[in-house]
Amino acid sequence: MTADPATGALAVIIEREMPFPPEKLWRALTEPHLIEEWLMTNDFQPVAHHRFSLRADWGTVECEVLEVEPNQKLSYSWNALGVETVVTWTLAPTRTGTHLRMEQTGFRPDQQQAYSGAQHGWPRFFANLEQLLARTA
């Protein structure tokens, strides 16, 4: 568990070393048909201020792209079920591929259920992402 000492806000952070170049991961993070395969149905565009939705059987996540640095960084708001957070992806090339970091920040201390859900959900999304990357060119 990571908490901001000033606000008590919680963050979910997942880091993985992936044996793929940043460009391949970037495509999986920014192309709607690929996002759908590992995350949710969406109308994403990698353009700052673009508003988009992620849709699942449990509901919808309303988002807005905050920052786009191709093959390096992607950040967007993540608003679902009354919880407003920010998801930031950071890609750093390594000798053997890419170091991928995902950070979802802004969970208030009274949002333990949402925080716990994110802690359990993101590892599954990461597993789906790794499977997608392994089977696509």
DSSP file (Angstrom, degrees, kcal/mol; ACC not computed):
  #  RESIDUE AA STRUCTURE BP1 BP2  ACC     N-H-->O    O-->H-N    N-H-->O    O-->H-N    TCO  KAPPA ALPHA  PHI   PSI    X-CA   Y-CA   Z-CA
    1    1 A M              0   0    0      0, 0.0     2,-0.5     0, 0.0    11,-0.1   0.000 360.0 360.0 360.0 134.3    0.0    0.0    0.0
    2    2 A T  E     -A   11   0A   0      9,-1.0     9,-2.3     2,-0.0     2,-0.4  -0.976 360.0-176.0-119.0 130.9    1.3    3.4   -0.9
    3    3 A A  E     -A   10   0A   0     -2,-0.5     7,-0.2     7,-0.2     6,-0.1  -0.973  30.0-121.2-129.4 143.2   -0.2    6.5    0.7
    4    4 A D     >  -     0   0    0      5,-3.0     4,-3.4    -2,-0.4     5,-0.2  -0.713  22.3-146.7 -77.5 118.8    0.5   10.2    0.2
    5    5 A P  T  4 S+     0   0    0      0, 0.0    -1,-0.2     0, 0.0     0, 0.0   0.802  94.0  51.1 -61.1 -28.3    1.6   11.5    3.6
    6    6 A A  T  4 S+     0   0    0      1,-0.1    -2,-0.0     3,-0.1    -3,-0.0   0.905 129.2  14.4 -75.5 -42.2    0.0   14.9    3.1
    7    7 A T  T  4 S-     0   0    0     -3,-0.2    -1,-0.1     2,-0.1     3,-0.1   0.617  90.7-125.3-110.3 -16.6   -3.5   13.8    2.1
    8    8 A G     <  +     0   0    0     -4,-3.4    -2,-0.0     1,-0.3     2,-0.0   0.480  55.4 156.7  79.0   1.7   -3.6   10.1    3.1
    9    9 A A        -     0   0    0     -5,-0.2    -5,-3.0    -6,-0.1    -1,-0.3  -0.336  34.6-135.0 -62.9 141.9   -4.6    9.3   -0.5
   10   10 A L  E     -AB   3 107A   0     97,-3.6    97,-2.0    -7,-0.2    96,-0.8  -0.655  16.4-161.0-101.0 155.0   -3.8    5.8   -1.6
   11   11 A A  E     -AB   2 105A   0     -9,-2.3    -9,-1.0    -2,-0.2     2,-0.5  -0.987  13.4-145.0-135.3 145.4   -2.1    4.5   -4.8
   12   12 A V  E     - B   0 104A   0     92,-2.4    92,-2.9    -2,-0.3     2,-0.4  -0.955  24.4-175.1-105.2 125.1   -1.9    1.2   -6.6
   13   13 A I  E     + B   0 103A   0     -2,-0.5     2,-0.4    90,-0.2    90,-0.2  -0.985   8.4 177.5-126.5 128.8    1.4    0.7   -8.3
   14   14 A I  E     - B   0 102A   0     88,-2.6    88,-2.9    -2,-0.4     2,-0.4  -0.999   4.5-174.6-129.6 132.4    2.3   -2.2  -10.5
   15   15 A E  E     + B   0 101A   0     -2,-0.4     2,-0.3    86,-0.2    86,-0.2  -0.980   4.9 175.4-127.5 139.8    5.7   -2.6  -12.3
   16   16 A R  E     - B   0 100A   0     84,-2.7    84,-3.3    -2,-0.4     2,-0.6  -0.996  29.8-134.2-141.7 145.6    6.7   -5.2  -14.8
   17   17 A E  E     - B   0  99A   0     -2,-0.3    82,-0.2    82,-0.2    -2,-0.0  -0.908  32.6-165.0 -94.0 120.7    9.7   -5.9  -17.0
   18   18 A M  E     - B   0  98A   0     80,-3.5    80,-2.9    -2,-0.6     2,-1.0  -0.911  24.5-136.5-114.5 136.3    8.3   -6.8  -20.4
   19   19 A P  S    S+     0   0    0      0, 0.0    78,-0.2     0, 0.0    80,-0.1  -0.130  77.9  89.9 -83.0  42.8   10.3   -8.5  -23.2
   20   20 A F  S    S-     0   0    0     -2,-1.0    -2,-0.2    78,-0.2    76,-0.0  -0.959  83.2-100.6-135.3 152.0    8.8   -6.2  -25.8
   21   21 A P    >>  -     0   0    0      0, 0.0     4,-1.6     0, 0.0     3,-1.0  -0.345  36.6-110.4 -69.5 154.9    9.9   -2.8  -27.2
   22   22 A P  H 3> S+     0   0    0      0, 0.0     4,-3.0     0, 0.0     5,-0.2   0.846 116.1  61.8 -53.1 -36.7    8.1    0.3  -25.9
   23   23 A E  H 3> S+     0   0    0      1,-0.2     4,-1.9     2,-0.2     5,-0.1   0.871 103.3  49.1 -60.5 -37.3    6.4    0.8  -29.3
   24   24 A K  H <> S+     0   0    0     -3,-1.0     4,-1.7     2,-0.2    -1,-0.2   0.913 113.2  45.7 -70.2 -42.3    4.6   -2.5  -29.0
   25   25 A L  H  X S+     0   0    0     -4,-1.6     4,-1.8     1,-0.2    -2,-0.2   0.906 109.3  56.7 -64.9 -40.2    3.4   -1.8  -25.4
   26   26 A W  H  X S+     0   0    0     -4,-3.0     4,-1.3     1,-0.2    -2,-0.2   0.914 105.0  51.3 -57.9 -44.2    2.3    1.7  -26.5
   27   27 A R  H >X S+     0   0    0     -4,-1.9     4,-2.4     1,-0.2     3,-0.5   0.925 109.6  50.0 -58.8 -43.9    0.1    0.3  -29.2
   28   28 A A  H 3< S+     0   0    0     -4,-1.7    -1,-0.2     1,-0.2    -2,-0.2   0.799 114.1  46.0 -65.6 -28.1   -1.5   -2.0  -26.7
   29   29 A L  H 3< S+     0   0    0     -4,-1.8    -1,-0.2    -3,-0.2    -2,-0.2   0.653 124.7  29.1 -86.2 -16.7   -2.1    0.9  -24.4
   30   30 A T  H << S+     0   0    0     -4,-1.3    -2,-0.2    -3,-0.5    -3,-0.2   0.544  92.9  88.6-126.3  -9.9   -3.5    3.3  -27.0
   31   31 A E    >X  -     0   0    0     -4,-2.4     4,-2.7    -5,-0.2     3,-1.2  -0.844  66.9-143.0 -97.8 119.4   -5.2    1.4  -29.8
   32   32 A P  H 3> S+     0   0    0      0, 0.0     4,-2.3     0, 0.0     5,-0.1   0.829  97.9  51.6 -51.0 -42.8   -8.9    0.8  -29.0
   33   33 A H  H 3> S+     0   0    0      1,-0.2     4,-0.7     2,-0.2    -5,-0.1   0.838 115.0  43.7 -68.0 -29.2   -9.2   -2.7  -30.5
   34   34 A L  H X> S+     0   0    0     -3,-1.2     4,-1.1    -7,-0.2     3,-0.5   0.884 110.5  54.0 -78.8 -40.5   -6.2   -3.8  -28.5
   35   35 A I  H 3X>S+     0   0    0     -4,-2.7     4,-3.1     1,-0.2     5,-0.5   0.896 104.8  57.0 -57.0 -39.6   -7.3   -2.0  -25.2
   36   36 A E  H 3<5S+     0   0    0     -4,-2.3    -1,-0.2    -5,-0.3    -2,-0.2   0.839 101.8  56.5 -61.5 -32.8  -10.6   -3.9  -25.6
   37   37 A E  H <<5S+     0   0    0     -4,-0.7    -1,-0.2    -3,-0.5    -2,-0.2   0.815 123.4  20.0 -72.1 -30.0   -8.7   -7.2  -25.6
   38   38 A W  H  <5S+     0   0    0     -4,-1.1    91,-0.2    -3,-0.5    90,-0.2   0.638 137.8  13.9-113.9 -17.2   -6.9   -6.7  -22.3
   39   39 A L  T  <5S-     0   0    0     -4,-3.1     2,-0.3     1,-0.2    -3,-0.2   0.605 106.6 -51.2-121.8 -84.2   -9.0   -4.0  -20.4
   40   40 A M      < -     0   0    0     -5,-0.5    -1,-0.2    16,-0.1    16,-0.2  -0.973  57.4 -75.1-156.5 164.9  -12.4   -3.0  -21.5
   41   41 A T  E     +C   55   0A   0     14,-1.4    14,-2.9    -2,-0.3     2,-0.3  -0.420  66.5 160.5 -61.1 143.3  -14.5   -1.8  -24.5
   42   42 A N  E     -C   54   0A   0     12,-0.2    12,-0.2   -10,-0.1    -6,-0.1  -0.949  54.4-137.0-159.5 171.0  -13.7    1.8  -25.1
   43   43 A D        +     0   0    0     10,-0.9    11,-0.1    -2,-0.3     2,-0.1  -0.294  50.4 162.1-131.2  46.2  -13.6    4.8  -27.4
   44   44 A F        -     0   0    0      9,-0.1    -2,-0.1     8,-0.1     7,-0.1  -0.336  19.0-179.8 -70.7 145.1  -10.1    5.9  -26.5
   45   45 A Q        -     0   0    0      2,-0.2     2,-2.5     5,-0.1     5,-0.2  -0.969  34.0-125.4-140.1 133.3   -7.9    8.3  -28.6
   46   46 A P  S    S+     0   0    0      0, 0.0     2,-0.4     0, 0.0   -16,-0.0  -0.345  71.5 118.9 -78.1  63.8   -4.3    9.2  -27.5
   47   47 A V  S >  S-     0   0    0     -2,-2.5     3,-2.2     3,-0.1    18,-0.3  -0.997  72.0-106.0-132.0 127.3   -5.1   12.9  -27.6
   48   48 A A  T 3  S+     0   0    0     -2,-0.4    18,-0.2     1,-0.3     3,-0.1  -0.238 104.6  14.8 -54.5 137.8   -4.8   15.3  -24.6
   49   49 A H  T 3  S+     0   0    0     16,-2.8     2,-0.3     1,-0.3    -1,-0.3   0.370  87.3 143.6  76.4   0.1   -8.3   16.3  -23.3
   50   50 A H    <   -     0   0    0     -3,-2.2    15,-2.6    -5,-0.2     2,-0.4  -0.552  42.9-143.9 -68.9 127.7  -10.1   13.6  -25.2
   51   51 A R  E     + D   0  64A   0     -2,-0.3     2,-0.3    13,-0.2    13,-0.2  -0.786  29.8 163.7 -92.8 135.4  -12.9   12.2  -23.1
   52   52 A F  E     - D   0  63A   0     11,-2.1    11,-3.0    -2,-0.4     2,-0.4  -0.938  27.9-130.2-146.5 166.9  -13.6    8.5  -23.4
   53   53 A S  E     - D   0  62A   0     -2,-0.3   -10,-0.9     9,-0.2     2,-0.5  -0.939   3.2-153.5-122.5 144.3  -15.4    5.7  -21.6
   54   54 A L  E     -CD  42  61A   0      7,-2.4     7,-3.1    -2,-0.4     2,-0.4  -0.979  23.5-159.9-110.6 128.5  -14.3    2.2  -20.6
   55   55 A R  E     +CD  41  60A   0    -14,-2.9   -14,-1.4    -2,-0.5     2,-0.3  -0.927  18.9 160.0-121.2 133.7  -17.2   -0.2  -20.4
   56   56 A A  E >   - D   0  59A   0      3,-2.9     3,-1.2    -2,-0.4   -16,-0.1  -0.841  55.4 -94.9-136.4 174.1  -17.6   -3.5  -18.6
   57   57 A D  T 3  S+     0   0    0     -2,-0.3     3,-0.1     1,-0.2    -2,-0.0   0.773 123.9  53.5 -64.9 -23.5  -20.5   -5.6  -17.5
   58   58 A W  T 3  S-     0   0    0      1,-0.2     2,-0.3     0, 0.0    -1,-0.2   0.588 123.7 -77.3 -86.8 -11.0  -20.3   -4.0  -14.0
   59   59 A G  E <   -D   56   0A   0     -3,-1.2    -3,-2.9     2,-0.0     2,-0.4  -0.979  54.7 -55.2 149.6-161.6  -20.5   -0.4  -15.3
   60   60 A T  E     -D   55   0A   0     -2,-0.3     2,-0.5    -5,-0.2    21,-0.4  -0.918  25.5-150.0-124.5 143.6  -18.7    2.4  -17.0
   61   61 A V  E     -D   54   0A   0     -7,-3.1    -7,-2.4    -2,-0.4     2,-0.5  -0.966  16.4-149.0-109.7 121.7  -15.5    4.3  -16.3
   62   62 A E  E     +DE  53  79A   0     17,-2.8    17,-2.4    -2,-0.5     2,-0.3  -0.800  27.0 174.9 -92.3 130.7  -15.5    7.9  -17.5
   63   63 A C  E     -D   52   0A   0    -11,-3.0   -11,-2.1    -2,-0.5     2,-0.3  -0.871  25.8-160.2-135.1 162.0  -12.0    9.1  -18.4
   64   64 A E  E     -D   51   0A   0     13,-0.5    13,-2.5    -2,-0.3     2,-0.3  -0.972  30.5-117.5-143.2 131.6  -10.1   12.1  -19.9
   65   65 A V  E     +F   76   0A   0    -15,-2.6   -16,-2.8    -2,-0.3    11,-0.3  -0.521  33.4 174.9 -68.6 127.2   -6.7   11.9  -21.4
   66   66 A L  E     +     0   0A   0      9,-3.1     2,-0.3     1,-0.3    10,-0.2   0.777  62.0  10.4-102.6 -37.1   -4.4   14.1  -19.3
   67   67 A E  E     -F   75   0A   0      8,-1.7     8,-2.3   -20,-0.1     2,-0.4  -0.994  54.5-173.3-151.3 137.2   -0.9   13.5  -20.8
   68   68 A V  E     +F   74   0A   0     -2,-0.3     6,-0.2     6,-0.2   -20,-0.1  -0.959  12.8 163.3-136.1 116.0    0.5   11.8  -23.9
   69   69 A E  E >>  -F   73   0A   0      4,-3.1     3,-2.6    -2,-0.4     4,-2.5  -0.871  46.8-118.9-126.5  96.6    4.2   11.3  -24.6
   70   70 A P  T 34 S-     0   0    0      0, 0.0   -47,-0.1     0, 0.0     4,-0.1   0.009  89.6  -2.5 -46.5 132.4    4.3    8.6  -27.3
   71   71 A N  T 34 S+     0   0    0    -49,-0.1     3,-0.1     1,-0.1   -45,-0.1   0.515 135.1  57.6  65.8   8.5    6.1    5.4  -26.3
   72   72 A Q  T <4 S+     0   0    0     -3,-2.6    19,-3.3     1,-0.3     2,-0.3   0.654 106.1   5.8-130.1 -49.6    7.0    7.0  -22.9
   73   73 A K  E  <  +FG  69  90A   0     -4,-2.5    -4,-3.1    17,-0.2     2,-0.4  -0.996  44.4 177.9-152.1 138.5    4.0    8.2  -20.8
   74   74 A L  E     +FG  68  89A   0     15,-2.2    15,-3.7    -2,-0.3     2,-0.4  -0.991  10.9 178.1-139.9 130.3    0.2    8.1  -20.8
   75   75 A S  E     +FG  67  88A   0     -8,-2.3    -9,-3.1    -2,-0.4    -8,-1.7  -0.997   4.5 164.7-136.7 138.5   -2.0    9.5  -18.1
   76   76 A Y  E     -FG  65  87A   0     11,-2.6    11,-3.0    -2,-0.4   -11,-0.2  -0.997  37.7-106.0-150.3 151.5   -5.8    9.7  -17.8
   77   77 A S  E     - G   0  86A   0    -13,-2.5   -13,-0.5    -2,-0.3     2,-0.4  -0.407  27.6-156.8 -70.4 154.8   -8.5   10.4  -15.2
   78   78 A W  E     + G   0  85A   0      7,-2.8     7,-2.4   -15,-0.2     2,-0.6  -0.889  15.5 175.0-139.9 100.7  -10.4    7.3  -14.1
   79   79 A N  E     +EG  62  84A   0    -17,-2.4   -17,-2.8    -2,-0.4     2,-0.3  -0.932  13.6 146.6-118.8 113.3  -13.9    8.1  -12.6
   80   80 A A  E >   - G   0  83A   0      3,-2.2     3,-2.3    -2,-0.6   -19,-0.1  -0.994  63.9  -5.3-148.2 137.1  -16.1    5.2  -11.7
   81   81 A L  T 3  S-     0   0    0    -21,-0.4     3,-0.1    -2,-0.3    -1,-0.1   0.826 129.2 -50.9  52.6  38.4  -18.7    4.6   -9.0
   82   82 A G  T 3  S+     0   0    0      1,-0.2     2,-0.5     0, 0.0    -1,-0.3   0.519 112.6 118.7  80.6   5.5  -18.0    7.9   -7.3
   83   83 A V  E <   -G   80   0A   0     -3,-2.3    -3,-2.2    24,-0.0     2,-0.6  -0.923  45.3-164.8-108.8 124.0  -14.3    7.3   -7.1
   84   84 A E  E     +G   79   0A   0     -2,-0.5     2,-0.2    22,-0.2    -5,-0.2  -0.933  24.7 147.3-113.8 114.5  -12.1    9.8   -9.0
   85   85 A T  E     -G   78   0A   0     -7,-2.4    -7,-2.8    -2,-0.6     2,-0.4  -0.743  40.1-120.6-132.7 179.0   -8.4    8.7   -9.6
   86   86 A V  E     -GH  77 105A   0     19,-2.1    19,-2.6    -9,-0.3     2,-0.5  -0.997  15.3-155.0-128.4 132.3   -5.7    9.1  -12.2
   87   87 A V  E     -GH  76 104A   0    -11,-3.0   -11,-2.6    -2,-0.4     2,-0.4  -0.923  13.6-174.2-106.1 127.9   -4.0    6.3  -14.0
   88   88 A T  E     -GH  75 103A   0     15,-2.5    15,-2.3    -2,-0.5     2,-0.5  -0.987   8.0-163.5-127.1 126.2   -0.5    6.9  -15.3
   89   89 A W  E     -GH  74 102A   0    -15,-3.7   -15,-2.2    -2,-0.4     2,-0.4  -0.909   6.7-170.5-105.3 132.3    1.5    4.5  -17.5
   90   90 A T  E     -GH  73 101A   0     11,-2.6    11,-2.4    -2,-0.5     2,-0.5  -0.993   2.4-165.4-125.8 129.1    5.3    5.0  -17.8
   91   91 A L  E     + H   0 100A   0    -19,-3.3     9,-0.2    -2,-0.4    -2,-0.0  -0.954   7.6 179.1-116.2 128.3    7.4    3.1  -20.3
   92   92 A A  E     - H   0  99A   0      7,-2.0     7,-3.3    -2,-0.5   -20,-0.1  -0.984  27.7-124.7-130.6 122.2   11.2    3.0  -20.1
   93   93 A P  E     - H   0  98A   0      0, 0.0     5,-0.3     0, 0.0     2,-0.2  -0.332  31.4-175.9 -64.1 144.9   13.3    1.0  -22.6
   94   94 A T  E >   - H   0  97A   0      3,-2.4     3,-0.5     1,-0.0   -77,-0.0  -0.760  43.4 -93.6-128.5 177.2   15.7   -1.6  -21.1
   95   95 A R  T 3  S+     0   0    0     -2,-0.2     3,-0.0     1,-0.2    -1,-0.0   0.847 126.1  32.5 -61.1 -33.1   18.3   -3.9  -22.6
   96   96 A T  T 3  S-     0   0    0    -76,-0.0     2,-0.3   -78,-0.0    -1,-0.2   0.348 132.4 -63.1-110.1   5.5   15.7   -6.7  -22.9
   97   97 A G  E <  S- H   0  94A   0     -3,-0.5    -3,-2.4   -78,-0.2     2,-0.4  -0.839  81.8 -27.3 157.2-116.3   12.5   -4.8  -23.6
   98   98 A T  E     -BH  18  93A   0    -80,-2.9   -80,-3.5    -2,-0.3     2,-0.7  -1.000  34.9-138.0-144.6 137.5   10.5   -2.3  -21.5
   99   99 A H  E     -BH  17  92A   0     -7,-3.3    -7,-2.0    -2,-0.4     2,-0.5  -0.878  30.5-162.8 -91.0 117.3   10.0   -1.5  -17.9
  100  100 A L  E     -BH  16  91A   0    -84,-3.3   -84,-2.7    -2,-0.7     2,-0.4  -0.897   9.2-175.5-107.8 127.7    6.3   -0.8  -17.6
  101  101 A R  E     -BH  15  90A   0    -11,-2.4   -11,-2.6    -2,-0.5     2,-0.5  -0.986   5.0-171.5-124.4 130.3    4.9    1.1  -14.5
  102  102 A M  E     -BH  14  89A   0    -88,-2.9   -88,-2.6    -2,-0.4     2,-0.4  -0.984   5.7-177.7-119.5 129.8    1.2    1.7  -13.9
  103  103 A E  E     -BH  13  88A   0    -15,-2.3   -15,-2.5    -2,-0.5     2,-0.6  -0.986  10.7-169.5-130.4 122.7    0.2    4.0  -11.0
  104  104 A Q  E     -BH  12  87A   0    -92,-2.9   -92,-2.4    -2,-0.4     2,-0.3  -0.948  23.4-179.4-110.3 113.2   -3.4    4.6  -10.1
  105  105 A T  E     +BH  11  86A   0    -19,-2.6   -19,-2.1    -2,-0.6   -94,-0.2  -0.737  41.6  55.6-115.1 157.6   -3.5    7.5   -7.6
  106  106 A G  E     +     0   0A   0    -96,-0.8     2,-0.4     1,-0.3   -22,-0.2   0.526  50.9 151.5 106.4   8.1   -6.1    9.4   -5.6
  107  107 A F  E     -B   10   0A   0    -97,-2.0   -97,-3.6    -3,-0.2    -1,-0.3  -0.592  42.0-134.0 -70.1 124.5   -8.0    6.8   -3.6
  108  108 A R    >   -     0   0    0     -2,-0.4     3,-2.4   -99,-0.2     7,-0.2  -0.429  21.7-109.7 -73.7 154.8   -9.2    8.6   -0.5
  109  109 A P  T 3  S+     0   0    0      0, 0.0     3,-0.4     0, 0.0    -1,-0.1   0.781 119.7  57.2 -56.5 -26.9   -8.8    6.7    2.9
  110  110 A D  T 3  S+     0   0    0      1,-0.2     3,-0.2     2,-0.1    -2,-0.0   0.339  90.8  75.1 -86.8   8.9  -12.6    6.2    3.0
  111  111 A Q    <>  +     0   0    0     -3,-2.4     4,-2.6     1,-0.2    -1,-0.2  -0.239  52.5 136.8-111.3  43.1  -12.5    4.4   -0.4
  112  112 A Q  H  >  +     0   0    0     -3,-0.4     4,-3.0     1,-0.2     5,-0.2   0.852  68.8  54.8 -59.8 -37.5  -11.1    1.1    0.9
  113  113 A Q  H  > S+     0   0    0     -3,-0.2     4,-2.3     2,-0.2    -1,-0.2   0.938 112.0  42.8 -65.0 -45.2  -13.5   -1.0   -1.2
  114  114 A A  H  > S+     0   0    0      2,-0.2     4,-2.3     1,-0.2    -2,-0.2   0.904 115.2  50.8 -65.3 -40.8  -12.5    0.7   -4.5
  115  115 A Y  H  X S+     0   0    0     -4,-2.6     4,-2.3     2,-0.2    -2,-0.2   0.923 111.1  47.7 -62.5 -44.9   -8.8    0.6   -3.5
  116  116 A S  H  X S+     0   0    0     -4,-3.0     4,-1.7     1,-0.2    -1,-0.2   0.895 110.1  53.2 -63.0 -40.4   -9.0   -3.1   -2.7
  117  117 A G  H  X S+     0   0    0     -4,-2.3     4,-2.7    -5,-0.2    -1,-0.2   0.901 109.7  47.9 -61.3 -41.1  -10.8   -3.7   -6.0
  118  118 A A  H  X S+     0   0    0     -4,-2.3     4,-2.4     2,-0.2    -2,-0.2   0.898 108.1  55.2 -66.4 -40.1   -8.1   -1.9   -7.9
  119  119 A Q  H  < S+     0   0    0     -4,-2.3    -1,-0.2     1,-0.2    -2,-0.2   0.856 117.7  35.8 -61.3 -34.3   -5.4   -3.9   -6.1
  120  120 A H  H  X S+     0   0    0     -4,-1.7     4,-0.7    -5,-0.1    -2,-0.2   0.797 118.3  50.5 -88.0 -30.9   -7.1   -7.1   -7.2
  121  121 A G  H  X S+     0   0    0     -4,-2.7     4,-2.2    -5,-0.2     3,-0.5   0.913 100.4  58.9 -76.4 -43.9   -8.2   -6.0  -10.6
  122  122 A W  H  X S+     0   0    0     -4,-2.4     4,-2.9     1,-0.2     5,-0.2   0.872 100.4  55.5 -60.5 -39.8   -5.0   -4.5  -12.1
  123  123 A P  H  > S+     0   0    0      0, 0.0     4,-2.1     0, 0.0    -1,-0.2   0.891 109.6  48.6 -59.1 -35.6   -2.9   -7.7  -11.7
  124  124 A R  H  X S+     0   0    0     -4,-0.7     4,-2.4    -3,-0.5    -2,-0.2   0.924 111.0  49.5 -67.6 -42.6   -5.6   -9.5  -13.8
  125  125 A F  H  X S+     0   0    0     -4,-2.2     4,-2.6     1,-0.2    -1,-0.2   0.913 110.5  51.3 -61.0 -40.7   -5.5   -6.7  -16.4
  126  126 A F  H  X S+     0   0    0     -4,-2.9     4,-2.7     2,-0.2    -1,-0.2   0.899 108.1  51.3 -62.3 -40.9   -1.7   -7.0  -16.5
  127  127 A A  H  X S+     0   0    0     -4,-2.1     4,-2.1     2,-0.2    -1,-0.2   0.918 111.1  48.3 -62.0 -43.1   -2.0  -10.7  -17.1
  128  128 A N  H  X S+     0   0    0     -4,-2.4     4,-2.4   -90,-0.2    -2,-0.2   0.910 111.4  50.9 -61.8 -42.1   -4.4  -10.1  -20.0
  129  129 A L  H  X S+     0   0    0     -4,-2.6     4,-2.7   -91,-0.2    -2,-0.2   0.923 109.5  49.6 -61.8 -45.4   -2.0   -7.4  -21.4
  130  130 A E  H  X S+     0   0    0     -4,-2.7     4,-2.0     1,-0.2    -1,-0.2   0.891 111.1  49.7 -62.7 -39.4    1.0   -9.8  -21.2
  131  131 A Q  H  X S+     0   0    0     -4,-2.1     4,-1.3     2,-0.2    -1,-0.2   0.921 111.3  49.3 -64.4 -43.4   -1.0  -12.5  -23.0
  132  132 A L  H >X S+     0   0    0     -4,-2.4     4,-1.0     1,-0.2     3,-0.5   0.939 111.7  48.2 -59.7 -48.4   -2.1  -10.1  -25.7
  133  133 A L  H 3< S+     0   0    0     -4,-2.7     3,-0.5     1,-0.2    -1,-0.2   0.870 108.6  54.9 -62.4 -37.0    1.5   -8.9  -26.2
  134  134 A A  H 3< S+     0   0    0     -4,-2.0    -1,-0.2     1,-0.2    -2,-0.2   0.801 113.7  40.3 -67.6 -28.7    2.8  -12.5  -26.4
  135  135 A R  H << S+     0   0    0     -4,-1.3     2,-0.3    -3,-0.5    -1,-0.2   0.495 104.1  75.9-102.4  -2.3    0.4  -13.4  -29.2
  136  136 A T     <        0   0    0     -4,-1.0     0, 0.0    -3,-0.5     0, 0.0  -0.800 360.0 360.0-110.7 153.7    0.5  -10.2  -31.4
  137  137 A A              0   0    0     -2,-0.3    -1,-0.1  -113,-0.0    -4,-0.1   0.479 360.0 360.0 -81.9 360.0    3.2   -9.1  -33.7
